[in-house]
């Protein structure tokens, strides 16, 4: 009878722990903390997390709206999750060059809004690499003059001396045994 009580008590304790451990996940209802910034070119990036500082454990549908130079309007544009990690979103190239006031919104049950001023710039390509001159050396000795091949004869001599140091004693000990 005592054994049955111990098993029953252990099951109840396990059930209580399972229910209590699920409580923090359920506590993530309410507003999100949204950090909005430009991506350095012509897009917007957002980091979203729960108001208590925990990372998002699910995808959230974030939308972007904005007002730019000369009264241009943008949005609503749905932001896509990025591979940088949980809670990171990006708009892609949607802004024209200039200063934009953008607002990112999250729907219920995590209704939140965040605004920022973003400076959009045209995307820049990396500079073209300098051309490399392809010239052959005048003679084979010129290639070695830089000091890159001086060790070949030294290495070959060391290898031959090592082989002789191993082979000569083996040959001499074989003759004595005969």
N, C-alpha and C positions, 0 to 999 in steps of 0.2 A: 504494500500500500504506500509506503514512504517513497519507493522508487517512482511510482506513478505520479505522486505529487511533485517530485523533483523535475520529472520530464515535463509535466504540465506547467510548472513555474518557469522553466527554461523557454518553453514555447511562448508563453505570455511575455517574457522579457524580450525575446527576439522580435515579436510582433510590435511591442512598444518602441523598440529601437528603430525598427523599419519605418514606423509612422512618424517618429520624431525627426528622423534624418530627412524625410521628404518635406518637412516644414520650411526650411530655408528656400527651397526652390519655389514653393508657393508664395513666399513673401515678396517675390519680384513682380509685384503688380504696382502700377503707378507710373510716374513720369520717368523718362530716360534723360540722361545727361548727354547732350550732343555737342561735340566739339567740331566746328566748321572751319575749314581753311582752304586756301587755293593750293593747287598741285604744282605751282611753279610755272605753269604754261597756261592752258586755256580750259581748265577743268576745276572741279571742286572735290575735296576729300572730306570725309566725315568719320569721326570715331564715336561710336555709340556704346554706352554702358548704362547699367542700372544706376539709379540715384544713390544707392548705397556703395557704389564703387565696384561691384562685381561685374564681370564680363557678361555679355549677352550669351544666353544658352540656346537661342533660337533666332531665326531670320526675322527681321522687321522690315516692313515696306516703308522706306523713307522716300519722300518726294522733295524736289528742289524747285523753288521759284526764284526769280531774280529780276532786278531792274538795273540796266546798264547805261552806258554813255548814250546821250541823245534820247533818253527815255525808252530805250529798247527793253522789251519784256521777254522773259524766258519762263517756260514751264506751264504746267507742272511736268517735271521730268523725274521718272523713277530712278533712284540710285541703285547700283548693282553692288553686291558684296565683292570684295577684293580678296586675293589670296594672302594678304598680309597677316590675316588672323581674324579671330572672332570680333565682330563689331566694327570692322572697317569697311567703308563704302566709298564708291567713286562715281563721278558723273561721266567721265570720259570727256572728250573735247567738245564742249557745248558753248563756251563763252567766246565772244569776239574781244579783241584787244581793248583794254580800258579798265576803268574802275567799276565794279559791280557790287550792289548790295544784294546778297543772297540769303534766303531763308530755307531751312530744312525742317520738314514736319514729319512726325511719326503719328500713325493713326491710333485709335483706341485699341486695346485697353491701356496702352503706354503713351497716351497723347502727350506730345512734347513738341516744342518749337525752339529753334536757335537761329540767330542771324549773325552775319559777319560781312565785313567789307573785304572784297577780294580784288587784287590787281591781276588781271588776265594779260598775258603776253603771248605773242605768237610763238609756237613751238620752234625750237632751234635745232638744227641738225649739227652733229659734231663736225669740226673742221676736217677738211680733206687731208689725208696723210701726205707728207712731203714725198716727192718721187725719189726713188732709190736708184743711184747710178749702178748699172751692172757692167763692170769692166773686169776683164781677165788680167791676172798679173803678167808682167812681161816675160818672166821665166819662173821656173818652179822654185828657185832659191828665194825669189822675192816674197813668195807666200810664207816661207818659214822665217823670214827676217824679223817678223813681229814677235818671235819667241814662242809661238804656239806649237812648234813641232820639235823643239830641241830635245825633249825628254824621250822621244821614240828610240834613238840609239842607246840611251842609258837604260831604259826599261828592257830592251831586248838583250843587252849585255847582262843585266841582273838576272833575267830569266834563264839564260844559257848557263851562267855560273851556278845558279840554284840547281838546275838539272844535273850538272856535272857533280856537284857536291853530294847529290843523292845517288847517282848512278855509279860513281867510282868506288865507294865503299862496298856497294852491293856486288860489283864485279869482283873485287879483291876477296871478299869473304867467300864467294862461290868457288874461286880457284883453290883456296885453302882447304875447303871441304872435300874436294876431289882427290 
